[in-house]
Amino acid sequence: MANSGIYWIDVTFDWCVRLLYQWAGWLGLSYEEINVWLFVIILPTGLVLSVFLNFLFLSRMIHQNRQPKF
């Protein structure tokens, strides 16, 4: 499947594609549909939620007169 010329990248990519095909079969979706769900809907939603929660927790720390330790 993958042909980047870098062995570990090709192995990792092939393993992930096979895993997505298995999930697609179990869920009754196509490979393309599961890709859209994962990389267009779930991943961006999780990233935005994570950033929002980080700002929320940081603002709570500041309002409690605690200095964040970076």
C-alpha positions as CSV (number, residue, x, y, z in Angstrom):
1,M,0.0,0.0,0.0
2,A,2.4,2.7,1.2
3,N,5.5,3.4,-0.8
4,S,7.3,6.3,0.8
5,G,10.6,4.5,0.9
6,I,10.9,4.8,4.7
7,Y,10.2,1.4,6.1
8,W,8.7,2.3,9.5
9,I,6.4,4.9,8.0
10,D,5.2,2.4,5.4
11,V,4.6,-0.3,8.0
12,T,2.7,2.1,10.3
13,F,0.6,3.5,7.5
14,D,-0.3,0.0,6.3
15,W,-1.2,-1.1,9.8
16,C,-3.5,1.9,10.3
17,V,-5.2,1.4,6.9
18,R,-5.9,-2.2,7.7
19,L,-7.3,-1.2,11.1
20,L,-9.6,1.4,9.5
21,Y,-10.8,-1.2,7.0
22,Q,-11.6,-3.6,10.0
23,W,-13.4,-0.8,11.9
24,A,-15.3,0.2,8.8
25,G,-16.5,-3.4,8.4
26,W,-17.6,-3.7,12.0
27,L,-19.4,-0.4,11.8
28,G,-21.0,-1.0,8.4
29,L,-19.3,2.0,6.9
30,S,-16.9,2.3,3.9
31,Y,-13.2,3.2,4.4
32,E,-13.9,6.7,3.0
33,E,-16.8,7.3,5.4
34,I,-14.7,6.2,8.5
35,N,-11.9,8.5,7.3
36,V,-14.3,11.4,7.1
37,W,-15.7,10.7,10.6
38,L,-12.3,10.4,12.1
39,F,-10.3,13.2,10.4
40,V,-13.0,15.7,9.5
41,I,-15.4,15.4,12.4
42,I,-14.0,13.6,15.5
43,L,-10.4,14.8,15.5
44,P,-11.1,18.5,14.9
45,T,-14.0,18.5,17.5
46,G,-11.7,16.9,20.0
47,L,-8.9,19.4,19.3
48,V,-11.2,22.4,19.7
49,L,-12.7,20.9,22.9
50,S,-9.2,20.3,24.3
51,V,-8.1,23.9,23.6
52,F,-11.3,25.3,25.1
53,L,-10.9,23.2,28.3
54,N,-7.3,24.3,28.6
55,F,-8.3,28.0,28.5
56,L,-11.1,27.3,30.9
57,F,-8.8,25.6,33.4
58,L,-6.2,28.3,33.0
59,S,-8.7,31.0,33.7
60,R,-10.0,29.2,36.8
61,M,-6.4,29.0,38.1
62,I,-5.8,32.7,37.5
63,H,-9.2,33.6,39.2
64,Q,-8.2,31.5,42.3
65,N,-5.1,33.6,42.6
66,R,-2.8,30.8,41.6
67,Q,-0.1,31.3,39.2
68,P,0.2,28.6,36.6
69,K,3.5,26.7,36.7
70,F,4.8,26.3,33.2
